[in-house]
């Protein structure tokens, strides 16, 4: 029987990685959270703002993330994380000095390079420290960095923004990140679980890693369907970049006030969602054996109607605030089940690579399309005098994201058989 006890130091390590992920999403989200300050200050259109928060960041983040995932399967992972954290923190500080579109776009591109290192490398290390039965919890806890990071960025806007200005907030966040990078340099590498000790010459080449990853995607429909469901889910997450502009322009809130309110609501809903998704997904897998994507199928089926309705109700209605809370709760539920599923359906020596590929598709296709197309659609609706252009754009992308529901259902049905075939092939190759 496999010993599944988890040492206290592994929980401490998970907590530290989660803190880094909080910083990751604070720095990433700060531009969107400060939308009502930065857009008028720099004279940006919705399309330009969409490019800055979309493809200007995502193309570099997603493309380099795949390379960094391969690199994480071959080099010292804590040092790699420290390098990425240093890079994105330095460039976050540089962003505070921007005077226009291009002077903000340039550091945003290379921030994406630094941030692309963290999650593939962290997911790989967590898979080596936590057993498969607790991987959903570990992934969900780590991904509490998303709602906490988004919430903290909004609280920075609501509390620090009016006091010290958006530029000084960028400078401050950059300095904190550099300090954390120094701490990361003293973290020791995690022994790689289920991988035999090898010399540098015996490690799989980049071509070998690519072939194994391609074979894993072809052999597991559950893996491909989970990735596709994640992409669909991210269409509305991309368009939601315009939420703060929507709150102010079409729902009548004051910009600092709504940032504070949504910051607190977002953190509460997101953290509860992450815990529910991580722990609930693990329970669902043990109880049914149908796979965590089936758990997400039920979550999405129940919550998508609420997240659609609150876009249309009066902001004085209780459903408006319930909808904001449930939107963050749904986002939190997503990460633990899908990232643990992706790691369970691929050979252990390429976990970081496939996680990086998953992140690439989520960001380049899901977020990239949602943010950039959303910005152009809003500008088009404004130009054609359509009432409430932000509202109808957000409704349209919520409907698109509902396409994840059948994809998660099919992935959940296929999960057990695909996982059993993978485990059998790994045992066979290990015996030869």
C-alpha positions, -999 to 999 in steps of 0.1 A, spaced: 0 0 0 13 34 -9 22 57 20 1 88 15 11 108 46 21 143 38 49 160 57 42 194 73 70 209 52 51 201 21 21 220 33 44 249 41 58 247 6 23 247 -8 15 278 12 46 296 -1 39 287 -37 3 299 -32 17 332 -20 38 335 -52 7 327 -72 -11 355 -54 16 379 -64 14 365 -99 -22 374 -103 -20 407 -84 6 418 -109 -12 404 -139 -47 417 -129 -36 451 -117 -39 466 -151 -75 454 -155 -84 464 -119 -71 499 -126 -91 502 -158 -111 532 -147 -79 550 -138 -55 539 -166 -78 541 -196 -86 578 -192 -51 587 -180 -34 572 -211 -63 579 -235 -69 543 -245 -97 528 -265 -115 496 -254 -97 478 -282 -63 491 -271 -71 481 -235 -81 447 -248 -48 443 -265 -28 453 -234 -47 429 -211 -51 403 -239 -27 394 -267 1 418 -258 5 398 -226 -10 364 -235 10 356 -267 43 358 -248 29 342 -216 13 313 -235 41 306 -260 69 309 -235 49 289 -210 52 258 -232 90 263 -234 92 269 -197 72 237 -190 97 217 -210 126 235 -192 110 227 -158 111 190 -166 149 193 -170 164 219 -147 164 230 -110 128 242 -105 131 266 -75 158 286 -93 137 287 -124 108 301 -104 131 327 -88 143 339 -122 107 343 -135 95 361 -104 125 385 -106 117 393 -143 80 399 -140 84 420 -108 110 442 -123 88 448 -154 57 454 -132 76 483 -117 86 495 -152 49 495 -162 42 522 -136 63 546 -157 42 541 -189 30 572 -208 10 557 -236 -1 525 -253 33 513 -266 53 522 -234 28 500 -215 26 473 -241 63 466 -242 68 456 -205 34 437 -206 48 415 -233 79 405 -212 60 403 -179 42 374 -197 76 356 -202 84 358 -165 50 348 -152 48 318 -177 74 300 -155 55 298 -122 25 275 -127 40 247 -149 69 245 -125 48 247 -94 23 221 -105 52 198 -113 67 202 -78 34 198 -61 27 165 -80 60 153 -65 51 163 -29 14 153 -28 -2 119 -36 -27 116 -64 -56 113 -39 -47 148 -25 -36 164 -57 -70 181 -63 -67 197 -28 -31 208 -35 -40 222 -70 -71 239 -56 -52 255 -27 -25 267 -50 -51 282 -73 -66 302 -44 -39 326 -57 -63 335 -85 -92 349 -65 -70 362 -37 -47 379 -63 -76 393 -82 -93 405 -50 -61 420 -36 -55 439 -69 -90 454 -66 -85 463 -29 -52 480 -39 -73 500 -64 -99 508 -39 -77 517 -10 -42 526 -22 -51 539 -57 -68 571 -45 -40 576 -19 -8 571 -38 -19 568 -75 -18 538 -98 18 543 -108 31 540 -73 11 509 -68 29 493 -97 63 503 -82 54 489 -48 43 455 -62 75 452 -82 96 457 -51 77 431 -31 81 405 -59 119 410 -60 121 404 -23 102 371 -26 125 361 -55 154 363 -32 137 339 -7 129 314 -35 166 311 -42 171 293 -9 144 267 -15 158 232 -23 147 212 -53 119 186 -48 128 150 -56 109 139 -87 83 112 -78 79 81 -100 109 91 -121 141 70 -119 173 87 -110 191 97 -142 222 115 -153 219 146 -175 227 125 -206 199 100 -198 171 126 -194 146 128 -222 155 152 -250 132 180 -261 121 159 -290 114 129 -267 93 151 -244 74 164 -275 67 130 -287 55 117 -254 32 147 -249 17 143 -284 11 106 -278 -6 114 -244 -30 139 -260 -39 114 -288 -43 85 -264 -66 102 -239 -99 118 -251 -106 127 -215 -75 148 -215 -83 166 -248 -119 172 -237 -108 186 -203 -85 210 -221 -113 220 -245 -137 226 -216 -111 248 -199 -107 269 -230 -145 274 -233 -147 284 -196 -121 311 -202 -140 329 -229 -160 348 -202 -130 351 -179 -113 370 -207 -143 393 -214 -147 399 -177 -115 421 -180 -140 448 -188 -161 442 -156 -148 473 -138 -156 495 -168 -191 478 -169 -197 486 -132 -189 522 -136 -203 531 -171 -234 510 -171 -242 502 -135 -235 536 -120 -209 528 -93 -180 550 -82 -147 535 -94 -129 531 -61 -160 520 -42 -169 492 -66 -132 480 -66 -133 477 -29 -167 459 -29 -158 434 -56 -124 429 -41 -138 416 -8 -166 396 -26 -142 382 -51 -118 369 -24 -145 354 -4 -163 337 -33 -131 326 -50 -114 311 -19 -146 292 -10 -148 280 -46 -112 268 -47 -117 249 -15 -150 234 -27 -135 226 -61 -103 210 -47 -119 190 -18 -151 183 -36 -134 171 -68 -112 147 -48 -143 134 -29 -162 130 -62 -134 110 -78 -132 87 -48 -170 83 -46 -178 78 -82 -146 71 -101 -160 92 -130 -134 119 -129 -133 154 -116 -145 169 -150 -179 153 -142 -179 172 -109 -173 204 -129 -201 195 -153 -226 197 -124 -210 229 -110 -212 247 -144 -247 234 -151 -260 249 -118 -240 282 -119 -240 294 -155 -277 305 -154 -270 326 -123 -239 341 -139 -260 350 -170 -290 364 -151 -270 388 -129 -257 407 -160 -293 417 -167 -308 425 -133 -308 459 -115 -277 465 -93 -301 471 -64 -313 435 -66 -299 409 -43 -294 387 -73 -268 412 -86 -246 407 -56 -253 369 -55 -242 367 -91 -209 385 -85 -202 361 -56 -211 330 -76 -190 342 -106 -159 342 -84 -170 309 -67 -173 292 -101 -139 305 -111 -124 291 -79 -141 257 -85 -125 253 -119 -87 251 -112 -83 222 -88 -103 197 -107 -89 205 -142 -52 209 -133 -52 177 -112 -70 158 -141 -45 170 -166 -16 158 -144 -33 124 -138 -37 117 -175 -1 122 -186 32 103 -179 50 117 -149 81 128 -168 62 154 -189 37 168 -163 51 203 -164 52 203 -202 15 193 -205 4 217 -178 22 244 -198 4 233 -230 -29 235 -211 -20 270 -198 -11 280 -234 -45 269 -247 -64 285 -218 -47 318 -223 -40 321 -260 -74 308 -272 -97 313 -242 -85 345 -225 -69 359 -257 -101 356 -277 -123 367 -248 -103 399 -240 -94 410 -275 -126 402 -292 -145 416 -263 -128 449 -266 -135 452 -304 -171 441 -299 -176 468 -272 -162 495 -295 -183 483 -324 -215 483 -303 -206 518 -291 -200 530 -326 -234 516 -337 -252 533 -308 -263 500 -291 -274 506 -256 -254 489 -228 -225 476 -250 -206 462 -221 -236 443 -208 -244 426 -241 -208 418 -247 -205 401 -213 -238 382 -219 -226 369 -253 -193 356 -238 -212 339 -209 -232 320 -234 -201 310 -253 -185 297 -221 -215 274 -215 -201 252 -242 -178 238 -215 -207 219 -200 -210 191 -225 -172 189 -228 -167 183 -191 -195 157 -191 -178 137 -219 -144 141 -202 -158 128 -169 -173 97 -187 -140 88 -203 -117 96 -174 -115 62 -156 -107 42 -187 -81 67 -200 -64 68 -166 -63 30 -163 -47 27 -197 -20 53 -188 -12 35 -155 -9 2 -173 14 16 -200 36 33 -173 39 0 -154 47 -19 -186 74 6 -196 89 6 -161 91 -32 -161 111 -33 -194 
